[in-house]
């Protein structure tokens, strides 16, 4: 095999060409890596290549915005304490694990996948076949050059984020300046023009501001988050639901001054019709709580106004009742829907979406409840509730296609008419 130096531009020459793109310490690391490579200390050379890449990523994260970076990695495992008062780059970042840095930089779009995979490979190598971890396998010169060339094209040669045009500059005013009028319109337009990667970052940042609850950032977040929600990918929307779920399970996770992050987050999810993104357990608790209000209203003498109020509250959350709470919630919906001896309230108008949105398995569950659920059947011996129940079942029969399922509806109607 031909010597590697004859097949590629020598390592040291490549490093010299990069010096104008790099900070002094990065150039020093790469120069030392080139010298070690020349002296055939390939494993040591790889370690300095790693150090140069880490320093470069730290600078990129600072140029992009440390707050945005920290917002991106807040749920990652590992150390993520940034010391803003540190005099040097290494002092500021000594509390942040390198792998956390790489993960955050990748999410922010500061590191593309090829460079990320190259760094993963270097990290694996330094943990298994580095000078500190002797192994039967060795680092070959081809390994070093290949990884260097990947990082050269996909990291070192790429321009640094421009602070004046970065998303960090866009959202710095969010924390300190109340948004209104022309200024608010400008920020809205900037948000609409964000690239996809920046939408995810901005969404996470503003969600943090919402949960933190400190003005003017809170009011600005309320103003801007609905716009971001329209563009946010499903992954970001799920993260909002998961954040609510976490706050329900562990109230101590709320580090806001007023300890009201959960309520603010729930209000936001209701406003953007995002309750479906809350995990089932936390979502079931929401629907159970509101259905109890509906049940109390149903059991109250002259409680039609209370029924309508509770139904409006339930309608705010939309028909996203999880399976684990389906019967508990729908038995109250059906009981109110059918009414009582005198008549039914106008609550059914707010609950219609819960009927219209039923899929076939849910239709079958509702049909079964008309046959077997005591709460649903409790007033069906009365003429008016019975008529409403039959009318609803006929409506449900039109929503299923199989004769088998239509026969199930017919049997439920017969059980009511007995």
C-alpha positions, 0 to 999 in steps of 0.5 A: 500500500502506498504511504498515506502521505503520498495519497493525501495532502500531508496532515500538517499542510492541511492544519496550516491552511485551517489556521485562519478559521480557528482560534489560537488554542484550536490551531495549537491543538491541531498543530500538535496533532500534526506533529504527533501524527508525523512522529507516528503517535497516532492515538495521541494525535487523535486526542488533540484532534478531539480537543480542537473540535470540542473547543470549536464547538464551545465557541460556536455554542457561545456565538449562537447563544448559551441560554438557547444551548442550555435550554436544548440540553436541560433534560439530557443526562450528564453535567451541564453547568455553564460558568458564565463568569469564567475567564477562559473558554475552558473555565466557562465550559468545565461543568459541561460534559463533552457529550452533552455539548455534542448533543446540544450542538447537533440539535442546534444545527451547529454540528451536522450529522457527519461531523457528529458521527466523526466525533462519536467515533473519536470518543469511542476510540479514545475510550477504548484504544487510546493511550489511557486504554491499551488494546490489541487494536490500534489507531491507524494513520488512515483513521486519523486522516479520515476523521480529520478530513471529515471534521475539516469539511464539516466543522472547522471550515464552516463559518461561525454563527453570526451573532447579529443574525442568530436566533440568540439575537432574535430572542434576547429582547424577549427576556427584557423588553415587553412586546407590543405593536410594531415590535411584536409584529416584527418578531412574529414575522421573524419567527415565521421565517425561521428555519426548521432547526431554529423553530425547534430551538425557539420553541424550547426556549420560549417554553422555558420562559413560559414555565419560568413565569417572570415578566416581561418574558412570560407575556412575550412567550404567551404572545409568540408561542402560539405562532411557533406552535403552528410551525413546530414539529410533532417532536416539539409539541410532544415535548410540551406535553411531556413537560406537563406530565413531568410537572404532574408527577414531580412538582419539585421539578417546578423551579419557577418563583411562583410554583405555577409552571404546571398551570401556565403550561396547561393553559397554553396547551388548551389555547393551542388545542394541544392536549392530545400531546400530553401522555395518557396518564396525565391526560386521564387525570385532567379528563377525570377531574372535569368529568367529576364536575359534570357528574356533580352538576348532573346530580344537582337539582336544577343543575342545568346551568352547572351542566352547561358550564362543566360541558364548556370546560370539558369542550375546551380540552377537546375529544382526546380522552385516553382509553384508560379513562374513557368509560369514566368520562363518557358515562358522564357525557352520556348521562348529561346527553340524555337528560332527565324526566323533564328534559335535557340541558343545552350541555349537549351542544358543547359535547357534540364533538365528543360524539362526532369524533368517535372511531369504530372501537370507541363507538362500540364501547359507547354502545356497550355502555348503554347496555351495561353501565348503570350510570348511563342507564339510570334514567333510561326508564324515563320517556325523554331520556330514552328517546335521546338515547335511541336517537344517539344510538341511531346516529352511532349506527350510521358511523359503523359499516360492518353489519356485525357492529350495526347489529350490536347497536340494534341490540342496545336499542332493544335493551333500552326499549324493554 
